[in-house]
Amino acid sequence: MEHFQSETVTVAQGSAYDVIVVGGGMAGVGAAVAARRQGKRVLLLEKGSYLGGLATLGLVVLYHPPLDDGAGRKLVGGLAEELLHLSIKYAYDDLPEGWTFRAEKGPEKGRYQTVFNAPSFALALNELMQQEGIDVLYDALFCIPRMERKRCTGVSVETKAGRYFYSARAFVDASGDGDLLHRAGAEMVERPENALTFWMLSTDLDNMQRAIEAGDVGKAIRIEAIGANPHEDCVEKDVKRYGIRTPEEVSEFIMRGMNMGLTRLKSFDRARRCLVSIPGMAEYRKTRALVGEYTISEKDREKHFEDSIGCTKEEFEPHCIEIPYRCLMTRQCDNILAAGRIISSDGRPRDTIRLIAICVQTGEAAGIAASMLAGSDTTAADLDVPTLQEKLTAQHNKLHF
Ligand SMILES: Cc1cc2nc3c(=O)[nH]c(=O)nc-3n(C[C@H](O)[C@H](O)[C@H](O)COP(=O)(O)OP(=O)(O)OC[C@H]3O[C@@H](n4cnc5c(N)ncnc54)[C@H](O)[C@@H]3O)c2cc1C
């Protein structure tokens, strides 16, 4: 491949921060809020024009996995619980009665999860950033890290105003695709695993009637989940799988997704049923993941870890898992932490840790860890994990199941 460098691109100097978070999905929001609440100056970079990532732009409007253990006991608290309630602050929900904010126990039958309205949640997230005092750059594409050996000193960002350089003492990669860690030289695993998927929202007269009868506008909205089921073994073996190996591959994934959407649209009775929204980003479930200091997989079910930063019950599996801090870091980068669907994980547990609530959970842990790195000369590998755990517990997180 031919490489070239343009001589006309100049890089303007942006501000200096304690912590920079790359990617404003659920993990990035969690990381930014957590670092800010530790008193740090935080910059959140988002290439889109609103926050939430796959949860809002991608129309994945189901806040999962449930925050409880299925027997009425809460397992996930912290920011994951706070953002669940924020997701439904300005619109409908289907949260079972009894699961109130910071309740330790709830109904055994109704799980602690909800549907939410994506645009209302995006507006609420934008409000939250301002309330917290987090600097957000929208429409700002992270491009390249500046590395001094294993330490990142700043990132260049492509914006409509040109290319800017922002420096910081610590970083969180919440890009969903590991863009920062990958470009910083960390070992990543990248398998083209995604069968075609396209989630759209629609409404129709029957649903509207049901919503009117129930006095609940949320019942008018329907998720048109087209394509692959998340469980790999439910997807036919010879189905084409996509990754992010070339720009053409990504575009084909998006274009063929939209073709599937159009086929569904053509089947509508246009007087009775219409689309409300289509996704604004590629609906990849898994792209790159960090090969971290520890990789969580099936072998770790029901296992306790001394360096756990949170726990959950696996989706559709009866097993509890704890997430070691070591899944968020690599010795190849001293001051960059992973958050969200890119943390070091494999097998079925990976299909749980990539769900919204757990992305917020790992985002919160990465944000606090980054704030600790920003305030000292230590490295991610030498971080004082008991202190991180104390800070997480003080924020209502549960470390062990
Ligand atoms: C079809 C589908 C169905 C799903 N179903 C569910 C479900 O029912 N329940 C559930 O809980 N989860 C579900 N998930 C999973 C869940 O939605 C995601 O895994 C989770 O939201 C990922 O959060 P994240 O913050 O790690 O990454 P993302 O949501 O991918 O966020 C990454 C953010 O970073 C930004 N970004 C990326 N690169 C750059 C860059 N270079 N510069 C600046 N910004 C950048 C992106 O624009 C995005 O906002 C589903 C996912 C898919 C695809």
PDBQT file of the ligand as one rigid body, heavy atoms in Angstrom, charges set to zero:
ROOT
HETATM    1  C1  LIG A 501     -27.530  -4.817  16.713  1.00  0.00    +0.000 C 
HETATM    2  C2  LIG A 501     -27.107  -4.675  18.136  1.00  0.00    +0.000 A 
HETATM    3  C3  LIG A 501     -27.992  -5.036  19.151  1.00  0.00    +0.000 A 
HETATM    4  C4  LIG A 501     -27.625  -4.889  20.485  1.00  0.00    +0.000 A 
HETATM    5  N1  LIG A 501     -28.521  -5.200  21.468  1.00  0.00    +0.000 NA
HETATM    6  C5  LIG A 501     -28.268  -4.822  22.744  1.00  0.00    +0.000 A 
HETATM    7  C6  LIG A 501     -29.269  -4.896  23.746  1.00  0.00    +0.000 A 
HETATM    8  O1  LIG A 501     -30.383  -5.330  23.488  1.00  0.00    +0.000 OA
HETATM    9  N2  LIG A 501     -28.959  -4.454  24.992  1.00  0.00    +0.000 N 
HETATM   10  C7  LIG A 501     -27.707  -3.975  25.310  1.00  0.00    +0.000 A 
HETATM   11  O2  LIG A 501     -27.464  -3.579  26.446  1.00  0.00    +0.000 OA
HETATM   12  N3  LIG A 501     -26.737  -3.929  24.380  1.00  0.00    +0.000 NA
HETATM   13  C8  LIG A 501     -26.985  -4.316  23.117  1.00  0.00    +0.000 A 
HETATM   14  N4  LIG A 501     -26.019  -4.204  22.150  1.00  0.00    +0.000 N 
HETATM   15  C9  LIG A 501     -24.640  -3.858  22.553  1.00  0.00    +0.000 C 
HETATM   16  C10 LIG A 501     -24.465  -2.409  22.990  1.00  0.00    +0.000 C 
HETATM   17  O3  LIG A 501     -25.365  -1.543  22.362  1.00  0.00    +0.000 OA
HETATM   18  C11 LIG A 501     -23.048  -1.928  22.685  1.00  0.00    +0.000 C 
HETATM   19  O4  LIG A 501     -22.094  -2.953  22.797  1.00  0.00    +0.000 OA
HETATM   20  C12 LIG A 501     -22.654  -0.802  23.631  1.00  0.00    +0.000 C 
HETATM   21  O5  LIG A 501     -23.619   0.222  23.550  1.00  0.00    +0.000 OA
HETATM   22  C13 LIG A 501     -21.253  -0.347  23.260  1.00  0.00    +0.000 C 
HETATM   23  O6  LIG A 501     -20.900   0.799  23.985  1.00  0.00    +0.000 OA
HETATM   24  P1  LIG A 501     -19.436   1.419  23.810  1.00  0.00    +0.000 P 
HETATM   25  O7  LIG A 501     -19.494   2.747  24.472  1.00  0.00    +0.000 OA
HETATM   26  O8  LIG A 501     -18.404   0.443  24.240  1.00  0.00    +0.000 OA
HETATM   27  O9  LIG A 501     -19.222   1.585  22.245  1.00  0.00    +0.000 OA
HETATM   28  P2  LIG A 501     -20.050   2.393  21.162  1.00  0.00    +0.000 P 
HETATM   29  O10 LIG A 501     -21.483   2.441  21.471  1.00  0.00    +0.000 OA
HETATM   30  O11 LIG A 501     -19.633   1.828  19.842  1.00  0.00    +0.000 OA
HETATM   31  O12 LIG A 501     -19.493   3.880  21.321  1.00  0.00    +0.000 OA
HETATM   32  C14 LIG A 501     -18.301   4.299  20.737  1.00  0.00    +0.000 C 
HETATM   33  C15 LIG A 501     -18.410   5.793  20.482  1.00  0.00    +0.000 C 
HETATM   34  O13 LIG A 501     -17.149   6.270  20.039  1.00  0.00    +0.000 OA
HETATM   35  C16 LIG A 501     -17.320   7.095  18.902  1.00  0.00    +0.000 C 
HETATM   36  N5  LIG A 501     -16.082   6.946  18.131  1.00  0.00    +0.000 N 
HETATM   37  C17 LIG A 501     -15.625   5.834  17.520  1.00  0.00    +0.000 A 
HETATM   38  N6  LIG A 501     -14.445   6.071  16.949  1.00  0.00    +0.000 NA
HETATM   39  C18 LIG A 501     -14.139   7.368  17.215  1.00  0.00    +0.000 A 
HETATM   40  C19 LIG A 501     -13.030   8.210  16.872  1.00  0.00    +0.000 A 
HETATM   41  N7  LIG A 501     -11.999   7.758  16.144  1.00  0.00    +0.000 N 
HETATM   42  N8  LIG A 501     -13.061   9.501  17.294  1.00  0.00    +0.000 NA
HETATM   43  C20 LIG A 501     -14.125   9.975  18.025  1.00  0.00    +0.000 A 
HETATM   44  N9  LIG A 501     -15.189   9.216  18.359  1.00  0.00    +0.000 NA
HETATM   45  C21 LIG A 501     -15.185   7.928  17.972  1.00  0.00    +0.000 A 
HETATM   46  C22 LIG A 501     -18.550   6.530  18.206  1.00  0.00    +0.000 C 
HETATM   47  O14 LIG A 501     -19.170   7.503  17.401  1.00  0.00    +0.000 OA
HETATM   48  C23 LIG A 501     -19.418   6.121  19.400  1.00  0.00    +0.000 C 
HETATM   49  O15 LIG A 501     -20.223   7.184  19.858  1.00  0.00    +0.000 OA
HETATM   50  C24 LIG A 501     -26.338  -4.380  20.805  1.00  0.00    +0.000 A 
HETATM   51  C25 LIG A 501     -25.454  -4.025  19.786  1.00  0.00    +0.000 A 
HETATM   52  C26 LIG A 501     -25.831  -4.175  18.458  1.00  0.00    +0.000 A 
HETATM   53  C27 LIG A 501     -24.878  -3.764  17.381  1.00  0.00    +0.000 C 
ENDROOT
TORSDOF 0
